[in-house]
Amino acid sequence: MDKKICLKCSTENEGNYVFCKYCGAVLPVVDRRYNYPPADEEAREEVSEPEIDGVSLSDMNRYVGKRPHKFIPKFLRMQALGQNTSFCAPVFLFGLFFGFFGTAVWFFWRKMSKLGWLFVGIGLFLAGLDIAINYGAYSAFFDGSFGLLGDIIRNPQKYADPASVNEAANSLAFAFEESFNPVVSLISRYVGNLSVPSVMSLFAMYFYKKKAVSDIKEIRGSTEDTVLRHQLITEKGGCSGLLILIPIFAGIFADFGAFFICIL
């Protein structure tokens, strides 16, 4: 039996397949024995395009835009098994390394701004709370660091021995540790960098599928013009490189904002 190569993801499929077993895309016709138009209505139903929660795969492909072969199989698997979870590696990895702001990056990238803003808001709140609680410790540390740097510049002979510099730096670090309250930092580390990314990496695909289905159905109900509908679905979905600047700049602000506030 002749094989069919998917034009979307290059997966090799059996000759009698109408849709790709990996990404769900419509396969090219290469075997006349299995690709004649069905002779009756029952046969037509058997080869009709599968749907994801009432949305056609072609519309879902348009909505996803980039890398649909990574999403469509997961959506189909979740639907077939009745599951709401499917692992999303970018959400886990970005969150693991960059906390709440990292978790928000993927959601903004996929135009899920509400969830993105939720994580950005939590990240900014924790950053502000940390400054409020540890303002004295940060301020004293920065003042001491700048004071030490100025003293080294004015009196280089005094710090000719590297041990003298190390002793002064260790003294600053010890004073900071004595006055620093680690509660907020621990919350950010174990909740923002571990718990939240772990949970959201399992449910991110569910939220994305739910939003995609809702948006596509809304667009389909708003116009009967096929060309316009396809255009609107493509524009509504896809990815946004501009939106990911929001969590990136929010993370920079959270880190350097504390620095500038404490040195003023």
N, C-alpha and C positions, 0 to 999 in steps of 0.2 A: 504494500500500500504506500502511495506517495506521501511524503511528509509535507507539512506546511510550516513555513518560517514566519513567525510574527514580525510584522513591520515595525511594531512599537518597541518590543524588548528583545527581539531576535531569538525567542524561545522556539524550539522545534516541537511541533504538535503533530498528533496523528492526522491522517488524511481526511477522516470523516468529521473532524472538529470544525465547528463554525466560528467559535470564539476561542481565544488563546487561554490555555489552562493556567497561565501564570498571571497575565495582566488583564485578561478579559476583553482585549481589543478584538475587533472583527478581523478574521483571517482572510487572506487572499484565496481566490478560487483556483485550485490547481488540479483537481481531480474531478472529471465530469461525472463519475459514478456517484459522487456524494454531494454534488453541489447543484443539481438541477433544482429549479423552484419546486416546492412541495406541490403535490397534486391535489391535496384537499386541505380543509381548514385545520384538521387535527394535526397534520404534519407541519403546517405553518406554525402552530403553537409550540411544537416540539423544538423548532429551531429559532424561535423568536429571541430577540436580544434579552438577556437576563437583566434584572433590575436590582438596585440596592435601595431598600426601603421605599420602593415606588419610583425611583429615579433611574433612568437608563444609564448604561455604562458609558455611552458616547457623551452624554451631558456631564457625567461625573469626570470623565477624562478632560473635558473642556474646563471644568471648574478647577480641578487640581492643578492643571497647567504643567509645571515642571515635575518630572519623575513620577508620572501616574502609575508606572509599573511597580513602584514601591508601596503605593497606597491602595490601589484597587484590590489586589489579592487579600490584603488584610481586611478591607471592608467586607469582601465576599466571605472570608473565613469567619469573621465576627457574626455576620448575618446567618450563615449556615449553622454555626454552633450555638447561636443565641447568646453570645458573649458581649460584654461591654469593655473588655480589656484587650490590649494589643501593645506590645512593647515598642516605645519610640526612643531610640538611642540618643538622638540630639538633645531631647529634653533632659534626659538623665545626665549626660555628660556636661552640657552647658551649666546645668544647675549644680552639679557636683563641684565644678571649679569656680563658678562665679555667683553662686547663691541665688537669691530671688531674682536678681537682674538677669542672670544667665538663663533661668527658667523662662523668663518673659520673652527672651529673644525669639524662640521658635514660634511662639504664639503671635507675636507681631509679624514675623516673617510670613506666616500663613494667614495674615489679616484677621486674627482673632483678638482684636484690640481689647475687648472687655476683660478677658483673662489676663492679657498682657499688662494692662493697667493695674489689675489687682495685685500682681506680684511686684510691679514697680512701686506701688503705694506701700506695700508691706516692707519692702527693702528700704525705702526712704524713711518710713516711720521708725524702724529699728535703728537706722543710722542716726536719726535725730535723737532718739532715746539714749543711745550710747553716748552722744556728745553731752546731753544734759546730765547724765549720771557721772560721767568721767571727765567733765570739763576741767576740773582742777588738776587731775593727773596729766591730761594731755597738755594743758597750758604750761604746767611746771616743767614737763619734759621738753617741750619745744623751746621754752625760755632757757633752760639749762643747756640744751644742745647748741643754740645760737651763742650763748655766753661762752661755752667751751671753745667753739670754733673761733670766736673773736679773740679769746685769750691766747689760743695757739698762734694766731696771726700776729698778735702784738708781742708775744713773748716766746718766740720759737725755741730759744735756748732752754727754757723751762721744760719743754716737751721734746727735747732732743732724744731722750730715751723712749722708745715705743711703749715700754712698760708703764710710763707715766700717763700716756694717752689711754691705754687700756684700763688703767685703774680709774681714771676720771670717767670714762664711758661706762664702766661696770657700776660705778657709784650712781650714775644717772639712771641706768636700767634698774638697779635695785630699788631706788626711790620710787620709780614709776610702778614697779610691780607691787610695792607696799601700798600704794594709794589707789591702784586700778581695781575697779569692780568688774569681774569677768562675766557677769550674768548675761548681759545682752549679747556679748561675743559668743558665748556658748549657745545661746538660742539661735543666733544666725548660723553658726557652724553646724549644729546638729539638726536643726529644723530646716533652715534655708538651703544648706549645702548637702543634706542627706535625705531627710524624711520627705520633704515636699517634692524634690526631683524624683525620688523613688516612686511615690504615689502618682504624680502627674505623668511620668513616663509610661505608666500602664493605662491611664485614662485619656491621654492627649488625643489618640486616634478616635476614640469614641466621641469626644467633644467636636473634633474636626468633622467627622462623618455627619454628626447631627446638624452642625451648622451648614455644611454643604447641601444636605438634603433640604433643609429649610429654605435656604437661599434659592436653590434651583426651582423648587416648587412655587415659591413666591414669584419668580421671574416668569415661569411657565404660565402662571395664572394672570399675569399682567399684560401679556401680548400674545397674539396668534401669529405674528410675523416670525417665521422660522429663522430667517437670517438675523433679524434683530435680537431674537431670543438667544441664539448662539453667541452673538456678540456680547450681550449683557451678562451671560453666564461666564464667559471668558474674563470679562472685566471685573466682575464681582469676586471671582476666585483668583487663583494664581498666587504669586508671592510679591512681597513689597520689600525691596532693599532699603527704602527710605524709612519705613516704620521701625526697622530694627535699630535705627540711630537713637530712638527714645530710650530703651533700656541701657544702651551703651553709654550715652551721655549722663543718664541718671546714676549709673554706677560710678562714673568718673566724678560727678558732683558729690556723691555720698562720700567718696574717699578723700578728695581734695577739699571739699567743703569743711570737713572737720579741721583740717590743717589750717585753713585761712581764718576760720572762726577763732581757733585757739591762739593764734599768733597776734590777733588784733588787740 
